[in-house]
Amino acid sequence: MLCGGTSDTKPATAETQDLVDQVKHELEEKENKKFPVFKATSFKSQVVAGTNYFVKVHVGGEEFIHVRLFQSLPHENKPVALHGYQTDKTKHDELTYF
């Protein structure tokens, strides 16, 4: 991984699922819809003054959303923040920096 660059794409973990679960409600409000499924499938990370996560999330049927989350450093004791998202993604769309 390049300094400041994103990691390679990795399979989602229980920790990744926990992170996306924390922003599900906020994303449903922004999109004005309920997601029948909200399962993290893969992710990339980027270490900054905390960690950015780029996560591919299956939201039902053939639909996926890419979310960008920021997890601050532990001593800051802040919740995970939704920093952006991209809709209309498919299972085969590559996770990229956004």
N, C-alpha and C positions, 0 to 999 in steps of 0.2 A: 504494500500500500504506500502511495506517495504521501509525504508529509502534507496534511491538510486535504488530501484526496479521499475519495470514498473507497471502502473495502470492496472486495469482490462480492457478488451476490451469493448469499448463503440461505439455506432453508430456515424458515421461521422456527423459533424456539418458544418455550413456555413464557420466557421473559418478553419476547417480541409480542406475543398474544396479549400479555398483561398490559403492555404499553398501548396497543391499539384499543383494547377494551376501555381504557381510561378516557379516550377521546371519541368513542362511538356516539354517545349522546350529542355531543357538540356537532359532530359531522352530520348526524341525522337532522338536527335543527337547521344547519346551513343548507342542506339539500332538500329540506322539507319533505322527508320520506323516511320510513322505517326500513332497515335492512334486515331481511329474514335470516341472512347468514352474515357473519362478520369474522372471517377467519384469515389471519395472517398466513401467507404462504411462503414468502421469501422477503429478504431485506438486505440493504446495504447500510453501513454505518460510516460516520465521519466524526473523528475526534476534533473538537474545537474547544471552546471554554465550556465544556460539557460534551454531549454527543448528539449529533443529528442522526436520525434514522429515516431511511427511505424504505417504506414497507408496501409490498403488494398485498392487497386485502381482497379476498373473494367476498362479494356481497350478494350472491344469489345468481342462479342460472349461469349464463356465460359472462356475467358482469364482474369487473374488477375495478378497484379504485387504488391509486397510488397515493399514499399519505406521507407527509414530511412532518416528523415529530422532533421536538427538542427536549432532551433530558438534561437538566442543569447538573452541576457538580453536587455530590451528596451533601456537603456542608451548607449549601444554599437552601436546602429543604423546600424546594419548590415542586409543584406538580408538573407532570409531563404537559408540554404545550403543543397544540396543533399549529404548525407554521405554514401549512399549505396542503393542497391535495389536487389530484387530477382525476377526472371522471372519464367514462367511456373507454376504459382500458380492457384489454383481453388477457387471457392466460399467457399469451405469448409475447405481449409487449414488454420490452426491456425496461427495467428500473433505471432511471437516469436522474442526475442531479436537477433539481428545480427549486 
